[in-house]
Amino acid sequence: MKIPTCQIFAWTDSTIVLSWLLGDPARWNTFVRNRVVEILDNIGNQNWYHFQSQDNPADAASRGKHMLDLKGDKMWWNGPEWLSTSNIKYSRPANITTNLERKIISVQVNLKQTNESSSIATKFNRFDNLTELLKVIIYCKRFFKGRELENKATTITTTELEEALKTCIKIVQRDTFEEDIQNLKSIKRVKNYSKIKSLLPYLDDEGILRVGGRLRHSDLDENCKHPIILDSENHLSALIVSDAHLKTLHGGTQLMLGYLRLKYWILKSKKLVKIKIRNCLICAKQNAVAKSQLMGDLPRVRITPARPFLHSGVDFAGPYQILRSKGRGFNTIKAYIAIFVCTSTKAIHLELVGDLTSEAFIVAFRRFVARRGRCAHLWSDQGRNFVGANKELVAAWADAKMKFEGHISEMLALDGTQWHFIPAYSPHMGGLWEAGVKSMKYHMKRILTCNLTYEEMMTLLCQIEACLNSRPLSPIDDSDTDNILPLTPGHFLIGEAPINVPHSDLKNIPVSHLSRWQHQQKLLSDFWRRWQQEYLTRLQQRPKWQEKVKEFEIGRIVLIKCDNLPPGKWMLGRVVDKHPGHDGVTRVYSVKSGESVVQRPMNKLCPLPIDID
């Protein structure tokens, strides 16, 4: 084109490249030196300058840009604005240097020589099944022998499986017992410090390390007399143990050890077998064990003096057969017993209920409140009748507030019972009323020998109630002569135990200086003082669940324990939330199973050996 040669100026936004161009190319490595020389042959280093990256039009090409975006890119077509003005920037960084000192630093490198078997043995870790590993070994052998086409449609034979297993055994033995094998080849024995010296090892005709032992003259099979020696640390041993676990139909420790000893002598095999059983998902389901968290602190309503039955728990027992009427030909009907237990005094109130409907319980609850006074807080499990009763009581209080007017009516309507539910399938959290049910059944089983009428059953329940409220709150000590009369729940109800020896006539005894009301208050105060000294202090110890166990993490896979089903049919779940108590310890979890989320206590959840995603 006959364009006259003009002076060329070039810019770069890289200070490193600029230092290469301004320096001596002989000091750079071969890759950089060759490219610097090629650039300087076209543009001398005196015409190279530096500018910012935002002024570099080549930046778009190096990063990549769509053609439609390049159409309106002024930087791409025109370059920086100062390039078209008389104020062109010819600048170089002040701190750039090209006088680099050549330094030779001696570096000491430690090399570890690895043999071929070690590198191959590590590839066994990719396999979770022994059969898959052996198949890969067989196909590799076929390929290297040039028989891949000949055996393409041929099934794997038993001989090939045995040869592949021997190949794997030789690889891991050379990797684990390299020194012992070398000693056996050279001096025909192992060193005294060898961990297999007691086995009197030897190499068979195929180069496999076996146990010499003391059974050479027995009639056992050769593999049983001289089993193959393996270390429990290599992955092949784990695969062999897993294969034995499947072939023994998920057998236990002793069964698997007996099966393995027929052919192998694995060092520390018992530990390896236990690890396999513990990590087996099927065995973990059958052997699932739930843990109990540290026993929690007693709630405030259990350790604070309060009027009897102000704070109560309720549960049902039954069914029991009740006669419609006396005489022949009358059928029996089912009836149930509602047990109300005071959380402070352990006093018990029994009510006969016709069925387990919410309506029947509400009627029984009204009788209980009429005889024992208002109940501020009531605890129960999550039975359907209780849940339904709670909804109807809430509706009853709301209806009362709408119908009655005046200050007294409003107070009665607002003064309702607050209902609390313990988590589902956690009767240990309601142990107080569960113990009351057990005590009631103790007397019922010994007295109830035939079907009773409604009146007879009510009479029997009142008598059992009197017996239960006459039980001492604390054990009786024969050596304690000061407290002859033990403190009972009846003292808080009627001032004495319901079952008691009648006192003599006290009409002629003059009344003390205290009025009768003050005397009763003093007795009640004495009862509460004895309650604190004799009963409350006994609740200090934790009779069980004395250690804090590790809590489940969010996302942990667990089995939801169901007492009515075998472990194999327990449902799987994932922990999605924790519900810690007042002491910060979590005893209840929200578990997602399928599409539903349920709350279960810790002793109903069994962790599985599955890692969290």
RABEL-V17852 format. One record per residue. N is the residue number from 0. BURIAL is b if it has 24 or more other C-alpha atoms within 12 Angstrom, else e. Layout:
N,BURIAL ; N,BURIAL
This chain:
0,e ; 1,e ; 2,e ; 3,e ; 4,e ; 5,e ; 6,e ; 7,e ; 8,e ; 9,b ; 10,b ; 11,b ; 12,b ; 13,e ; 14,b ; 15,e ; 16,b ; 17,b ; 18,b ; 19,b ; 20,b ; 21,b ; 22,b ; 23,e ; 24,b ; 25,e ; 26,e ; 27,b ; 28,e ; 29,e ; 30,e ; 31,e ; 32,e ; 33,e ; 34,e ; 35,b ; 36,b ; 37,e ; 38,e ; 39,b ; 40,e ; 41,e ; 42,e ; 43,e ; 44,b ; 45,e ; 46,e ; 47,b ; 48,b ; 49,b ; 50,b ; 51,e ; 52,e ; 53,e ; 54,e ; 55,b ; 56,b ; 57,b ; 58,e ; 59,e ; 60,e ; 61,e ; 62,e ; 63,e ; 64,e ; 65,e ; 66,e ; 67,e ; 68,e ; 69,e ; 70,e ; 71,e ; 72,e ; 73,e ; 74,b ; 75,e ; 76,e ; 77,e ; 78,e ; 79,b ; 80,e ; 81,e ; 82,e ; 83,e ; 84,e ; 85,e ; 86,e ; 87,e ; 88,e ; 89,e ; 90,e ; 91,b ; 92,e ; 93,e ; 94,e ; 95,e ; 96,e ; 97,e ; 98,e ; 99,e ; 100,e ; 101,e ; 102,e ; 103,e ; 104,e ; 105,e ; 106,e ; 107,e ; 108,e ; 109,e ; 110,e ; 111,e ; 112,e ; 113,e ; 114,e ; 115,e ; 116,e ; 117,e ; 118,e ; 119,b ; 120,b ; 121,e ; 122,e ; 123,b ; 124,e ; 125,e ; 126,e ; 127,e ; 128,b ; 129,b ; 130,b ; 131,e ; 132,b ; 133,b ; 134,b ; 135,b ; 136,b ; 137,b ; 138,b ; 139,e ; 140,e ; 141,e ; 142,e ; 143,e ; 144,e ; 145,e ; 146,e ; 147,e ; 148,e ; 149,e ; 150,e ; 151,e ; 152,e ; 153,e ; 154,e ; 155,e ; 156,e ; 157,e ; 158,e ; 159,b ; 160,b ; 161,e ; 162,e ; 163,b ; 164,b ; 165,b ; 166,b ; 167,b ; 168,b ; 169,b ; 170,b ; 171,b ; 172,b ; 173,b ; 174,b ; 175,b ; 176,b ; 177,e ; 178,e ; 179,b ; 180,b ; 181,e ; 182,e ; 183,b ; 184,e ; 185,e ; 186,e ; 187,e ; 188,b ; 189,b ; 190,e ; 191,e ; 192,e ; 193,e ; 194,e ; 195,b ; 196,e ; 197,e ; 198,b ; 199,b ; 200,b ; 201,b ; 202,b ; 203,e ; 204,e ; 205,e ; 206,e ; 207,b ; 208,b ; 209,b ; 210,b ; 211,b ; 212,b ; 213,e ; 214,e ; 215,e ; 216,e ; 217,e ; 218,e ; 219,e ; 220,e ; 221,e ; 222,b ; 223,b ; 224,b ; 225,b ; 226,b ; 227,b ; 228,b ; 229,b ; 230,b ; 231,b ; 232,e ; 233,b ; 234,b ; 235,b ; 236,b ; 237,b ; 238,b ; 239,b ; 240,b ; 241,b ; 242,b ; 243,b ; 244,b ; 245,b ; 246,e ; 247,e ; 248,e ; 249,b ; 250,b ; 251,b ; 252,b ; 253,e ; 254,e ; 255,b ; 256,b ; 257,e ; 258,b ; 259,b ; 260,b ; 261,e ; 262,b ; 263,b ; 264,b ; 265,b ; 266,b ; 267,e ; 268,b ; 269,b ; 270,e ; 271,b ; 272,b ; 273,b ; 274,e ; 275,b ; 276,b ; 277,b ; 278,b ; 279,b ; 280,b ; 281,b ; 282,b ; 283,b ; 284,b ; 285,b ; 286,b ; 287,b ; 288,e ; 289,b ; 290,b ; 291,b ; 292,b ; 293,b ; 294,b ; 295,b ; 296,e ; 297,e ; 298,e ; 299,e ; 300,b ; 301,b ; 302,b ; 303,e ; 304,b ; 305,b ; 306,b ; 307,b ; 308,b ; 309,b ; 310,b ; 311,b ; 312,b ; 313,b ; 314,b ; 315,b ; 316,b ; 317,b ; 318,e ; 319,b ; 320,b ; 321,b ; 322,e ; 323,e ; 324,e ; 325,e ; 326,e ; 327,e ; 328,e ; 329,e ; 330,e ; 331,e ; 332,e ; 333,e ; 334,b ; 335,b ; 336,b ; 337,b ; 338,b ; 339,b ; 340,b ; 341,b ; 342,b ; 343,b ; 344,b ; 345,b ; 346,b ; 347,b ; 348,b ; 349,b ; 350,b ; 351,b ; 352,b ; 353,b ; 354,b ; 355,b ; 356,e ; 357,e ; 358,e ; 359,b ; 360,b ; 361,b ; 362,e ; 363,b ; 364,b ; 365,e ; 366,e ; 367,b ; 368,b ; 369,e ; 370,e ; 371,b ; 372,e ; 373,b ; 374,b ; 375,b ; 376,b ; 377,b ; 378,b ; 379,b ; 380,b ; 381,b ; 382,b ; 383,e ; 384,b ; 385,b ; 386,b ; 387,e ; 388,b ; 389,b ; 390,e ; 391,e ; 392,b ; 393,e ; 394,e ; 395,e ; 396,b ; 397,e ; 398,e ; 399,e ; 400,e ; 401,e ; 402,e ; 403,e ; 404,e ; 405,e ; 406,e ; 407,e ; 408,e ; 409,e ; 410,e ; 411,e ; 412,b ; 413,b ; 414,e ; 415,b ; 416,b ; 417,b ; 418,b ; 419,e ; 420,b ; 421,b ; 422,b ; 423,b ; 424,b ; 425,b ; 426,b ; 427,b ; 428,b ; 429,b ; 430,e ; 431,b ; 432,b ; 433,b ; 434,b ; 435,b ; 436,b ; 437,e ; 438,b ; 439,b ; 440,b ; 441,e ; 442,e ; 443,b ; 444,e ; 445,e ; 446,e ; 447,e ; 448,e ; 449,e ; 450,b ; 451,b ; 452,b ; 453,b ; 454,e ; 455,e ; 456,b ; 457,e ; 458,e ; 459,b ; 460,b ; 461,b ; 462,e ; 463,b ; 464,b ; 465,b ; 466,b ; 467,b ; 468,b ; 469,b ; 470,b ; 471,b ; 472,b ; 473,b ; 474,e ; 475,e ; 476,e ; 477,e ; 478,e ; 479,e ; 480,e ; 481,e ; 482,e ; 483,e ; 484,b ; 485,b ; 486,b ; 487,b ; 488,b ; 489,b ; 490,b ; 491,b ; 492,b ; 493,e ; 494,b ; 495,b ; 496,b ; 497,b ; 498,e ; 499,e ; 500,e ; 501,e ; 502,e ; 503,e ; 504,e ; 505,e ; 506,e ; 507,e ; 508,e ; 509,e ; 510,e ; 511,e ; 512,e ; 513,e ; 514,e ; 515,e ; 516,e ; 517,e ; 518,e ; 519,e ; 520,e ; 521,e ; 522,e ; 523,b ; 524,e ; 525,e ; 526,b ; 527,b ; 528,e ; 529,b ; 530,b ; 531,b ; 532,e ; 533,b ; 534,b ; 535,b ; 536,e ; 537,e ; 538,e ; 539,e ; 540,e ; 541,e ; 542,e ; 543,e ; 544,e ; 545,e ; 546,e ; 547,e ; 548,e ; 549,e ; 550,b ; 551,b ; 552,e ; 553,e ; 554,b ; 555,b ; 556,b ; 557,b ; 558,b ; 559,b ; 560,b ; 561,e ; 562,e ; 563,e ; 564,e ; 565,e ; 566,b ; 567,e ; 568,e ; 569,b ; 570,b ; 571,b ; 572,b ; 573,b ; 574,b ; 575,b ; 576,b ; 577,b ; 578,b ; 579,e ; 580,e ; 581,e ; 582,e ; 583,e ; 584,b ; 585,b ; 586,b ; 587,b ; 588,b ; 589,b ; 590,b ; 591,b ; 592,e ; 593,e ; 594,e ; 595,e ; 596,e ; 597,b ; 598,b ; 599,b ; 600,b ; 601,b ; 602,b ; 603,b ; 604,b ; 605,b ; 606,b ; 607,b ; 608,e ; 609,e ; 610,e ; 611,e ; 612,e
